[in-house]
Amino acid sequence: MNSIELFKKYSWLLDLVLLVVLAYVLASFTSAYLRSRLFALPSAGRTTTAAAQKVLTSQIKQEQGYYMSIVERDIFNSSAQGIDEITGTTSGPVTRTNLNAKLLGTVAGSMEYAYSVIQFDNKINIYRVKDHLGSTAVILSIERKKVILLHNGSREELSMAGAGGPGAGPAAGPMAGNIEEVSQGNYVIPEGQFKSATQNMGQLLTQARVVPNLDAGRINGYRIFAITPGSLYANIGLQNGDVIHSVNGIQVTTPESALQLFQQLQNERRFTVNIDRNGQGMTLNYTVQ
């Protein structure tokens, strides 16, 4: 076999070798090119990393601000735990408080549902156990016609007028009955009497007792009882055991809503009260004139 025939017979092998060499050269060239491009951009990489770090830092600060607002609002009641620890170690007699506060009424019961109506700093608000009264006092317990406070490390009592405790004043008497029932469930209230009643919440809150009416663990109105004979409640047709559900169509489900409704009624001339009496729904209508 001569050299020409040998070359023709094995030419495919030569082609394969050349193809492998060409692929190797191209791969080396491509790798070198990409490596040069990548290493030519170190500052850009650092800039991108710095920008990302800046964004991350901003997000962390935002999250810290969010969680700090939770701490400031104390939605997990961490301060209340501190109060428990203080009350467990504080002892001694209960004395009359010198706070410039007036107790208008209380609803005693379990800590979850008990509340008090207190006039403090010329404002009337709802206060519960462990609520702060100003910056120096905390409510320890709410009892009938009195509230026990922790004030500057001492136990103090804030009592309603006529409760017989420290700071008690004269008892509120029944209100004269000039209210007329013009038809069944419809009443006319003299304007002067209505104005006098709504401006003296403390007197109203001593003329009856109210407790939450619970339905499946939720407040469904307030039950009224121990109504003083001749009081406003008696004269407007309310009876012991009535459950007040709504006033002017607004549900009474919290002490705050009841207080808001009471304040709004001062400017009303007509209003309705929906009650439940012995399992039967009733609507009482009132006109002030």
PAZAPA-4460 file (N, C-alpha, C; in steps of 0.05 Angstrom, whole numbers, plus 32768, in hexadecimal, padded with zeros to 4 digits):
% residues 289
    n_x    n_y    n_z   ca_x   ca_y   ca_z    c_x    c_y    c_z   seq   type   mol
   8011   7FE8   8000   8000   8000   8000   8012   8019   8000     1      M     A
   800F   802A   7FEC   801F   8042   7FEA   8015   8057   7FFE     2      N     A
   8023   806D   8000   801D   8083   8014   8003   8091   800D     3      S     A
   7FFC   8093   7FF3   7FE3   80A1   7FEC   7FCB   8091   7FF5     4      I     A
   7FCC   8077   7FF0   7FB6   8066   7FF8   7FB3   8066   8017     5      E     A
   7FCB   8066   8025   7FCA   8067   8042   7FBD   8080   804D     6      L     A
   7FC4   8096   8040   7FB9   80B0   8048   7F9A   80B1   8045     7      F     A
   7F91   80A6   802E   7F74   80A6   8029   7F66   8094   803D     8      K     A
   7F73   807D   8044   7F66   806A   8056   7F62   8076   8072     9      K     A
   7F76   8085   807B   7F74   808F   8097   7F70   80AE   8099    10      Y     A
   7F65   80B9   8084   7F60   80D6   8084   7F4B   80DE   8099    11      S     A
   7F38   80CC   809E   7F23   80D3   80B2   7F2F   80D7   80CE    12      W     A
   7F45   80C8   80D4   7F52   80CB   80EE   7F5F   80E6   80F0    13      L     A
   7F6B   80EE   80DA   7F78   8109   80DA   7F63   811F   80DE    14      L     A
   7F4C   811B   80D1   7F36   812F   80D5   7F2D   8130   80F2    15      D     A
   7F2B   8119   80FF   7F23   8119   811B   7F36   8127   812D    16      L     A
   7F50   8122   8128   7F65   812F   8139   7F63   814D   8135    17      V     A
   7F61   8156   811C   7F5F   8173   8117   7F46   817F   8125    18      L     A
   7F30   8170   8124   7F18   817A   8131   7F1B   817D   814F    19      L     A
   7F29   816A   815C   7F2E   816B   8179   7F3F   8183   817F    20      V     A
   7F54   8187   816F   7F66   819D   8174   7F58   81B8   8171    21      V     A
   7F47   81BA   815C   7F38   81D2   8158   7F25   81D8   8170    22      L     A
   7F17   81C3   817A   7F05   81C7   8190   7F14   81D0   81A9    23      A     A
   7F2C   81C4   81AD   7F3C   81CC   81C5   7F44   81E9   81C3    24      Y     A
   7F4D   81F2   81AB   7F55   820E   81A7   7F3E   8221   81AD    25      V     A
   7F27   821A   81A1   7F0F   822B   81A5   7F07   822C   81C3    26      L     A
   7F08   8216   81D0   7F01   8215   81ED   7F14   8226   81FD    27      A     A
   7F2E   8224   81F7   7F42   8234   8206   7F3E   8252   8201    28      S     A
   7F38   8259   81E8   7F34   8275   81E2   7F1B   8280   81F0    29      F     A
   7F05   8270   81EF   7EED   8279   81FD   7EF0   827C   821B    30      T     A
   7EFF   8269   8227   7F04   826B   8244   7F14   8283   824B    31      S     A
   7F28   8288   823B   7F39   82A0   8240   7F2A   82BA   823D    32      A     A
   7F18   82BA   8229   7F08   82D3   8224   7EF5   82D8   823C    33      Y     A
   7EE7   82C3   8244   7ED4   82C6   825A   7EE3   82CD   8274    34      L     A
   7EFA   82C1   8278   7F09   82C7   8291   7F12   82E4   8291    35      R     A
   7F19   82EE   827A   7F22   830A   8279   7F0B   831D   827D    36      S     A
   7EF3   8315   8274   7EDC   8326   8277   7ED3   8327   8295    37      R     A
   7ED4   8310   82A1   7ECC   830E   82BD   7EDF   831D   82CF    38      L     A
   7EF8   8319   82CB   7F0B   8327   82DD   7F0E   8344   82D6    39      F     A
   7F03   834D   82C0   7F04   8369   82B9   7EEE   8379   82C7    40      A     A
   7EDB   836C   82D6   7EC5   8379   82E2   7EC4   8376   8300    41      L     A
   7EDA   8378   830E   7ED8   8374   832B   7ECA   838A   8339    42      P     A
   7ECD   83A3   8330   7EC0   83BA   833E   7EA2   83B8   833B    43      S     A
   7E99   83AF   8323   7E7C   83AD   831F   7E70   8399   8332    44      A     A
   7E7F   8382   8336   7E75   836E   8349   7E73   8379   8365    45      G     A
   7E88   8388   836D   7E87   8394   8387   7E71   83A8   838A    46      R     A
   7E6C   83B7   8374   7E56   83CB   8375   7E3B   83BD   8379    47      T     A
   7E38   83A7   836A   7E1F   8398   836C   7E1B   838D   8388    48      T     A
   7E31   8382   8393   7E30   8377   83AF   7E2A   838D   83C3    49      T     A
   7E36   83A4   83BF   7E31   83BB   83D2   7E15   83C4   83D0    50      A     A
   7E0A   83C5   83B7   7DEE   83CD   83B4   7DDB   83B9   83C1    51      A     A
   7DE1   839F   83BD   7DD0   838B   83CA   7DD2   838D   83E8    52      A     A
   7DEA   8392   83F2   7DED   8395   840F   7DDE   83AD   841A    53      Q     A
   7DDE   83C2   840A   7DCF   83DA   8412   7DB1   83D4   8414    54      K     A
   7DA7   83C6   8400   7D8A   83BF   8400   7D84   83AD   8417    55      V     A
   7D96   8399   841D   7D92   8387   8433   7D92   8396   844E    56      L     A
   7DA5   83A9   8450   7DA6   83B9   8469   7D8C   83C9   846D    57      T     A
   7D82   83D4   8457   7D6A   83E4   8458   7D52   83D2   8461    58      S     A
   7D51   83BA   8456   7D3C   83A7   845E   7D3D   83A0   847B    59      Q     A
   7D56   839B   8484   7D5A   8394   84A1   7D50   83AB   84B3    60      I     A
   7D57   83C4   84AB   7D4E   83DB   84BB   7D30   83DD   84BB    61      K     A
   7D24   83D8   84A4   7D06   83D9   84A3   7CFA   83C5   84B5    62      Q     A
   7D05   83AC   84B4   7CFA   8397   84C5   7CFF   839D   84E3    63      E     A
   7D16   83A9   84E9   7D1B   83B1   8505   7D07   83C6   850E    64      Q     A
   7D02   83D9   84FC   7CEE   83ED   8503   7CD2   83E2   8507    65      G     A
   7CCB   83CE   84F6   7CB1   83C1   84F9   7CAF   83B3   8514    66      Y     A
   7CC3   83A3   851B   7CC2   8394   8534   7CC4   83A6   854C    67      Y     A
   7CD3   83BD   8549   7CD4   83D0   855F   7CB9   83DC   8564    68      M     A
   7CAA   83E1   854F   7C8F   83EC   8553   7C7E   83D8   8562    69      S     A
   7C81   83BE   855D   7C73   83AA   856C   7C7A   83AB   858A    70      I     A
   7C94   83AE   858F   7C9D   83AF   85AB   7C92   83C8   85B8    71      V     A
   7C92   83DF   85AA   7C88   83F7   85B6   7C6A   83F5   85BC    72      E     A
   7C5B   83E8   85AA   7C3E   83E4   85AF   7C39   83CF   85C4    73      R     A
   7C4D   83BF   85C9   7C4B   83AA   85DE   7C33   8397   85D9    74      D     A
   7C30   838E   85C0   7C19   837E   85BA   7C1B   8362   85C6    75      I     A
   7C34   835B   85CF   7C36   8341   85DD   7C34   8344   85FB    76      F     A
   7C2E   835D   8604   7C28   8362   8620   7C3F   835B   8632    77      N     A
   7C58   8362   8629   7C6F   835D   863A   7C6E   836D   8653    78      S     A
   7C63   8386   8652   7C62   8396   866A   7C4F   838A   867E    79      S     A
   7C3A   837C   8675   7C27   8370   8687   7C35   835A   8698    80      A     A
   7C48   834C   868C   7C56   8338   869B   7C66   8345   86B1    81      Q     A
   7C72   835C   86AB   7C80   836B   86C0   7C6E   8373   86D6    82      G     A
   7C55   837A   86D0   7C42   8382   86E4   7C3C   836A   86F6    83      I     A
   7C39   8353   86EA   7C34   833B   86FA   7C4A   8336   870F    84      D     A
   7C62   833A   8706   7C79   8337   8718   7C78   834B   872E    85      E     A
   7C71   8364   8728   7C70   8379   873C   7C5A   8374   8750    86      I     A
   7C43   836D   8746   7C2C   8368   8759   7C31   8351   876B    87      T     A
   7C41   833E   8762   7C46   8326   8772   7C58   832C   878A    88      G     A
   7C67   8342   8788   7C7A   8349   879D   7C71   8361   87AD    89      T     A
   7C5C   836F   87A4   7C53   8387   87B2   7C3E   8380   87C6    90      T     A
   7C41   8389   87DE   7C2D   8384   87F3   7C29   839D   8804    91      S     A
   7C17   839B   8816   7C11   83B2   8827   7BF4   83BB   8825    92      G     A
   7BEC   83CE   8835   7BD0   83D7   8835   7BC9   83E6   881C    93      P     A
   7BB0   83E6   8816   7BA5   83F6   87FF   7B9D   8411   8809    94      V     A
   7BA7   8426   87FD   7BA1   8441   8806   7B92   8450   87F0    95      T     A
   7B87   8466   87F7   7B78   8477   87E4   7B8C   8483   87D0    96      R     A
   7B86   8482   87B7   7B98   848D   87A3   7B95   84AB   87A2    97      T     A
   7BAC   84B8   879B   7BAB   84D5   8798   7BAC   84DD   877B    98      N     A
   7BA8   84C9   8769   7BA6   84D0   874C   7B8D   84E1   8747    99      L     A
   7B90   84F3   8734   7B7A   8504   872C   7B69   84F4   8718   100      N     A
   7B5B   84E0   8723   7B4B   84CF   8712   7B30   84CA   8720   101      A     A
   7B1B   84C5   870F   7B01   84BF   871A   7AF6   84A6   870E   102      K     A
   7AEF   8493   871F   7AE4   8479   8716   7AC6   847C   8712   103      L     A
   7ABE   8479   86F9   7AA1   847C   86F2   7A92   8462   86F4   104      L     A
   7A9F   844C   86EF   7A91   8432   86F0   7AA3   841B   86EB   105      G     A
   7A9B   8403   86F3   7AAA   83EB   86EE   7A98   83D5   86E6   106      T     A
   7AA4   83C2   86D7   7A97   83A8   86D2   7AAA   8393   86DC   107      V     A
   7AA4   8388   86F3   7AB6   8374   86FF   7AB2   8359   86F2   108      A     A
   7AC5   8348   86F6   7AC4   832D   86EB   7ADF   8323   86E5   109      G     A
   7AE1   8310   86D2   7AFC   8305   86CB   7B0C   831B   86BE   110      S     A
   7B27   8317   86BF   7B39   832B   86B4   7B33   8331   8697   111      M     A
   7B2A   831D   8688   7B25   8321   866C   7B0F   8335   8666   112      E     A
   7AFA   8335   8677   7AE3   8345   8672   7ADF   835D   8685   113      Y     A
   7AED   835E   869A   7AEA   8374   86AD   7AF5   838E   86A1   114      A     A
   7AE8   83A3   86A7   7AF2   83BD   869E   7AE8   83D3   86B0   115      Y     A
   7AF4   83EA   86AE   7AEC   8401   86BE   7AEA   841A   86AC   116      S     A
   7AD8   842C   86B4   7AD6   8446   86A6   7AE1   845B   86B8   117      V     A
   7AF7   8467   86AF   7B05   847B   86C0   7B08   8495   86B1   118      I     A
   7B03   84AB   86C0   7B09   84C5   86B5   7B24   84CE   86BF   119      Q     A
   7B37   84D1   86AD   7B52   84D8   86B4   7B5D   84EC   86A0   120      F     A
   7B69   8501   86A9   7B73   8517   8698   7B5C   8522   8687   121      D     A
   7B44   8525   8693   7B2D   8530   8686   7B23   851F   866F   122      N     A
   7B2A   8506   866E   7B21   84F4   8659   7B15   84DB   8666   123      K     A
   7AFF   84D1   865A   7AF2   84B9   8664   7AFA   84A2   8651   124      I     A
   7B06   848D   865D   7B0F   8476   864D   7B09   845C   865B   125      N     A
   7B0B   8446   864C   7B08   842B   8657   7B24   8421   865F   126      I     A
   7B26   8416   8677   7B3F   840B   8681   7B3A   83EF   868B   127      Y     A
   7B4E   83DD   8685   7B4D   83C2   868D   7B64   83BC   86A0   128      R     A
   7B64   83A3   86AB   7B7A   839B   86BC   7B94   839C   86AC   129      V     A
   7BA9   83A7   86B8   7BC4   83AA   86AD   7BC6   83C2   869B   130      K     A
   7BB1   83D1   8697   7BB3   83EA   8688   7BC1   83FF   869A   131      D     A
   7BCF   8412   868D   7BDC   8427   869B   7BC9   843F   869E   132      H     A
   7BCA   844B   86B5   7BBB   8463   86BA   7BCF   8479   86BE   133      L     A
   7BD3   8488   86A9   7BE9   849B   86A9   7C04   848D   86A7   134      G     A
   7C19   8499   86B1   7C34   848E   86AF   7C3D   8481   86C8   135      S     A
   7C2D   8483   86DE   7C37   8479   86F8   7C26   8464   8704   136      T     A
   7C0F   845D   86F8   7BFC   844A   8704   7BF4   8434   86F1   137      A     A
   7BEF   841C   86FC   7BE6   8405   86EC   7BCF   83F9   86FB   138      V     A
   7BBA   83F0   86EC   7BA3   83E4   86F8   7BA9   83C7   86FF   139      I     A
   7BA6   83C0   8719   7BAC   83A5   8722   7B93   8394   8721   140      L     A
   7B7C   839F   8729   7B63   8390   872A   7B4B   83A3   8727   141      S     A
   7B36   8398   871D   7B1D   83A7   871A   7B07   8398   872A   142      I     A
   7AFC   83A5   873E   7AE7   839A   874E   7ACE   83AB   874C   143      E     A
   7AB9   83A2   875A   7AA1   83B1   8759   7AA5   83CC   8766   144      R     A
   7AA1   83E1   8757   7AA2   83FD   875F   7ABE   8406   8769   145      K     A
   7AD3   83F7   8763   7AEE   8400   876A   7B03   83F3   8758   146      K     A
   7B1A   8400   8757   7B30   83F7   8747   7B49   83F8   8759   147      V     A
   7B59   83E3   8759   7B72   83E3   8768   7B89   83E9   8755   148      I     A
   7B99   83FC   875D   7BAF   8405   874C   7BCA   83FF   8759   149      L     A
   7BDE   83FC   8749   7BFA   83FD   8752   7C05   8418   874A   150      L     A
   7C09   8429   875E   7C11   8444   8759   7C2A   844A   8768   151      H     A
   7C40   844F   8759   7C5A   8455   8766   7C62   843F   877A   152      N     A
   7C5D   8426   8773   7C65   8410   8784   7C52   8409   879B   153      G     A
   7C3C   8417   879D   7C28   8412   87B3   7C0D   840B   87A7   154      S     A
   7BFE   83FB   87B6   7BE3   83F4   87AE   7BD0   840B   87B7   155      R     A
   7BC1   8415   87A4   7BAE   842A   87AA   7B93   8424   879E   156      E     A
   7B7E   8430   87AB   7B63   842A   87A2   7B56   8443   8797   157      E     A
   7B48   843F   8780   7B38   8454   8774   7B1B   844A   8774   158      L     A
   7B0A   8459   8783   7AEF   844F   8788   7ADB   8462   877A   159      S     A
   7AC4   8456   8774   7AAE   8466   8769   7AA1   8476   8780   160      M     A
   7A95   848C   8779   7A86   849C   878D   7A70   848B   8798   161      A     A
   7A6E   8489   87B3   7A5A   8479   87C0   7A61   845C   87C4   162      G     A
   7A7A   8454   87BD   7A81   8438   87C0   7A89   8432   87DC   163      A     A
   7A8F   8446   87ED   7A96   8441   8809   7AB3   843C   880D   164      G     A
   7AC4   843D   87F8   7AE0   8439   87FB   7AEF   8453   87FD   165      G     A
   7B0A   8453   87FC   7B19   846B   87FD   7B11   847E   87E6   166      P     A
   7B0D   8497   87EC   7B05   84AA   87D8   7AE8   84AA   87D1   167      G     A
   7AD7   849C   87E0   7ABB   849A   87D9   7AAD   84B4   87DF   168      A     A
   7A9A   84BA   87CE   7A8A   84D2   87D2   7A6D   84CB   87D6   169      G     A
   7A5B   84DE   87D4   7A3F   84D8   87D9   7A33   84C6   87C3   170      P     A
   7A21   84B5   87CB   7A15   84A2   87B8   7A02   84B1   87A6   171      A     A
   7A00   84A7   878E   79EE   84B3   877A   79D2   84A8   877F   172      A     A
   79BF   84BA   877F   79A3   84B1   8784   7995   84AC   876A   173      G     A
   797D   84A0   876B   796E   849A   8753   7965   84B3   8744   174      P     A
   7962   84B1   872B   795A   84C7   871B   793B   84C9   871A   175      M     A
   7932   84E2   871C   7915   84E6   871C   7909   84DB   8702   176      A     A
   78F1   84CE   8704   78E5   84C1   86ED   78D1   84D3   86DF   177      G     A
   78DA   84E3   86CC   78C8   84F3   86BB   78C6   84E9   869F   178      N     A
   78D0   84D1   869B   78D0   84C5   8680   78B4   84B8   867C   179      I     A
   78AA   84BB   8663   788F   84B1   865E   7890   849C   8648   180      E     A
   7882   8486   864D   787F   8471   8638   7866   8477   8629   181      E     A
   7868   8482   8611   7851   848B   8602   7843   8473   85F5   182      V     A
   7851   845E   85F0   7845   8445   85E6   7859   842F   85EC   183      S     A
   7851   8416   85E7   7862   8400   85EF   787D   8401   85E1   184      Q     A
   7892   8404   85F1   78AD   8405   85E6   78B6   841F   85DB   185      G     A
   78A5   8434   85DE   78AC   844F   85D4   78AB   8463   85EB   186      N     A
   78C2   8471   85EF   78C4   8483   8607   78CC   849F   85FE   187      Y     A
   78C3   84B2   860E   78CB   84CE   860B   78DA   84D6   8623   188      V     A
   78F3   84E1   861F   7904   84E9   8635   7907   8507   8634   189      I     A
   7901   8515   864B   7905   8532   864C   7922   8539   8646   190      P     A
   7926   854E   8637   7942   8554   862E   7953   855B   8646   191      E     A
   7949   8569   865A   7959   8570   8671   7962   8558   8681   192      G     A
   7950   8544   8684   7957   852C   8692   796C   851C   8682   193      Q     A
   7968   851B   8668   797A   850C   8658   7996   8518   8658   194      F     A
   7998   8532   8657   79B1   8540   8657   79BF   853C   8672   195      K     A
   79B0   853E   8688   79BB   853A   86A2   79C6   851D   86A5   196      S     A
   79B8   850A   869A   79C0   84EE   869D   79DA   84E8   868D   197      A     A
   79DB   84F2   8674   79F2   84EC   8663   7A0B   84FB   866B   198      T     A
   7A07   8510   867B   7A1E   851F   8684   7A29   8515   869F   199      Q     A
   7A1B   8502   86AA   7A24   84F7   86C4   7A26   84D9   86C1   200      N     A
   7A3B   84D0   86B3   7A3F   84B4   86AF   7A44   84A5   86C9   201      M     A
   7A52   84B1   86DB   7A57   84A4   86F5   7A3D   849C   8703   202      G     A
   7A29   84AE   8702   7A10   84A8   870F   7A01   8491   8700   203      Q     A
   7A02   8491   86E6   79F5   847C   86D6   7A01   8461   86DC   204      L     A
   7A1C   8460   86DF   7A29   8447   86E2   7A25   843B   86FE   205      L     A
   7A1A   844B   8711   7A14   8440   872B   79F7   8436   872D   206      T     A
   79E7   843B   8719   79CB   8435   871A   79C4   8419   870F   207      Q     A
   79D7   840B   8706   79D3   83F0   86FC   79EE   83E2   86F9   208      A     A
   79ED   83C8   86F5   7A05   83B9   86F0   7A02   83AC   86D4   209      R     A
   7A18   83AA   86C6   7A18   839D   86AC   7A2F   8389   86AB   210      V     A
   7A2A   8373   869D   7A3F   835F   8699   7A3E   8356   867C   211      V     A
   7A54   834D   8671   7A54   8343   8655   7A42   832B   8652   212      P     A
   7A32   832B   863D   7A22   8314   8636   7A31   8303   8621   213      N     A
   7A3A   82EC   862A   7A4C   82DC   8619   7A3C   82C8   8609   214      L     A
   7A44   82C5   85F0   7A38   82B2   85DE   7A4F   82A4   85CF   215      D     A
   7A53   828B   85D5   7A69   827B   85C9   7A84   8289   85CE   216      A     A
   7A87   8294   85E6   7AA0   82A0   85ED   7AA4   82BC   85E4   217      G     A
   7A90   82C7   85D6   7A92   82E3   85CD   7A7D   82F4   85D9   218      R     A
   7A84   830E   85DC   7A71   8321   85E8   7A5A   8326   85D4   219      I     A
   7A42   8321   85DC   7A2B   8327   85CB   7A18   8339   85DB   220      N     A
   7A20   8352   85DE   7A10   8364   85EE   7A17   8364   860B   221      G     A
   7A09   8374   861B   7A0E   8376   8638   79F4   8373   8647   222      Y     A
   79F5   8363   865C   79DE   835E   866C   79DD   8372   8683   223      R     A
   79C5   837D   8688   79C2   8391   869D   79B1   8385   86B4   224      I     A
   79B9   838A   86CC   79AA   8381   86E3   79B0   8393   86FB   225      F     A
   79A3   838E   8712   79A6   839F   872A   799F   83BC   8723   226      A     A
   798A   83C0   8714   7981   83DA   870C   7975   83E8   8725   227      I     A
   797E   8400   872B   7974   8410   8741   7957   8419   873B   228      T     A
   7944   8414   874D   7928   841E   8748   7928   843C   8745   229      P     A
   7919   8446   8732   7917   8463   872D   792E   846F   871E   230      G     A
   7942   845E   8715   7959   8468   8706   7951   846C   86E9   231      S     A
   7963   8477   86DA   795E   847C   86BD   7959   8461   86AF   232      L     A
   7968   844C   86B6   7964   8432   86A9   7948   8428   86AD   233      Y     A
   793E   842A   86C6   7923   8421   86CC   790E   8431   86BD   234      A     A
   7913   844B   86BB   78FF   845D   86AF   78FE   845B   8691   235      N     A
   7913   8451   8684   7912   844E   8667   790B   8431   865F   236      I     A
   7901   8422   8672   78F5   8408   866C   7908   83F0   866D   237      G     A
   7921   83F4   8675   7933   83DD   8677   792D   83CD   8690   238      L     A
   7931   83B3   868F   792B   83A1   86A5   7943   8390   86AC   239      Q     A
   7945   8386   86C4   795A   8375   86CC   795B   835C   86BA   240      N     A
   7973   8356   86B0   7976   833F   869F   7975   8345   8681   241      G     A
   796D   835E   867A   796E   8366   865E   798A   8365   8653   242      D     A
   798D   835C   863A   79A7   835D   862C   79A6   8372   8617   243      V     A
   79B7   8386   8619   79B8   839C   8606   79CB   8393   85EF   244      I     A
   79C0   8392   85D7   79D0   8389   85C0   79DA   83A0   85AF   245      H     A
   79CA   83B4   85AA   79D3   83CA   8599   79C4   83E3   85A0   246      S     A
   79D0   83F9   8598   79C4   8414   859C   79C6   8422   8581   247      V     A
   79AF   842B   8576   79AE   8437   855C   79BB   8425   8547   248      N     A
   79B7   840B   854A   79C1   83F8   8536   79DE   83F1   8539   249      G     A
   79EC   83FD   854C   7A09   83F7   8550   7A0C   83E3   8566   250      I     A
   7A19   83CD   8560   7A1D   83B7   8573   7A2D   83C0   858B   251      Q     A
   7A25   83B7   85A2   7A33   83BC   85BB   7A42   83A2   85C2   252      V     A
   7A5B   83A1   85B9   7A6B   8388   85BD   7A84   838C   85CE   253      T     A
   7A8B   83A6   85D3   7AA2   83AC   85E4   7A9C   83C3   85F6   254      T     A
   7AAA   83C6   860D   7AA6   83DD   861E   7AAB   83F7   860F   255      P     A
   7ABF   83F6   85FD   7AC6   840E   85EE   7AAF   8417   85DC   256      E     A
   7AA1   8404   85CF   7A8B   840B   85BE   7A74   8416   85CE   257      S     A
   7A6F   840B   85E6   7A5A   8415   85F8   7A60   8431   8600   258      A     A
   7A79   8437   8607   7A81   8452   860F   7A7D   8465   85F8   259      L     A
   7A85   845D   85E0   7A83   846E   85C9   7A66   8475   85C3   260      Q     A
   7A55   8460   85C5   7A38   8464   85C1   7A2C   8477   85D5   261      L     A
   7A34   8474   85EE   7A2A   8486   8603   7A31   84A3   85FD   262      F     A
   7A4A   84A7   85F4   7A52   84C3   85EE   7A44   84CE   85D6   263      Q     A
   7A3E   84BD   85C3   7A2F   84C6   85AB   7A12   84CD   85B1   264      Q     A
   7A06   84BE   85C4   79EA   84C2   85CB   79E5   84DE   85D7   265      L     A
   79F9   84EA   85E1   79F6   8505   85ED   79EA   8519   85D9   266      Q     A
   79EF   8515   85C0   79E6   8527   85AB   79CE   851D   859B   267      N     A
   79C4   8506   85A3   79AD   84FA   8595   7993   8502   85A0   268      E     A
   797F   8503   858F   7963   850A   8598   7951   84F2   8594   269      R     A
   795A   84DF   8584   794B   84C6   8581   795F   84AF   8580   270      R     A
   7959   849A   858E   796A   8482   858D   795A   8469   8595   271      F     A
   7964   8453   858C   7957   8439   8591   796B   8427   859F   272      T     A
   7961   8415   85B0   7971   8401   85BE   7965   83E5   85B9   273      V     A
   7975   83D4   85AE   796C   83B8   85A9   7975   83A6   85C0   274      N     A
   7962   8398   85CC   7968   8388   85E3   795D   836C   85DF   275      I     A
   7966   835A   85F0   795A   833F   85F2   794F   833C   860E   276      D     A
   7935   8336   8610   7928   8333   862A   791B   8317   862B   277      R     A
   7925   8306   863C   791A   82EB   863F   791A   82DC   8625   278      N     A
   792F   82E0   8615   7932   82D1   85FC   7923   82DE   85E5   279      G     A
   7916   82F5   85E9   7907   8302   85D4   7914   831D   85CD   280      Q     A
   7918   8322   85B3   7923   833C   85AB   790F   8352   85AD   281      G     A
   7918   8369   85B6   7907   8381   85B9   7916   839A   85B0   282      M     A
   7907   83AD   85A7   7913   83C7   85A0   7905   83DD   85B0   283      T     A
   7915   83ED   85BE   790B   8403   85CE   7912   841D   85BF   284      L     A
   78FF   842F   85BC   7903   8448   85AD   7900   8460   85C0   285      N     A
   7912   8473   85BD   7913   848A   85CF   7914   84A4   85BF   286      Y     A
   7905   84B7   85C9   7906   84D2   85BE   790C   84E6   85D4   287      T     A
   791F   84F7   85CF   7927   850C   85E2   791A   8526   85DA   288      V     A
   790A   8532   85EC   78FD   854C   85E5   78F7   855C   85FE   289      Q     A
***
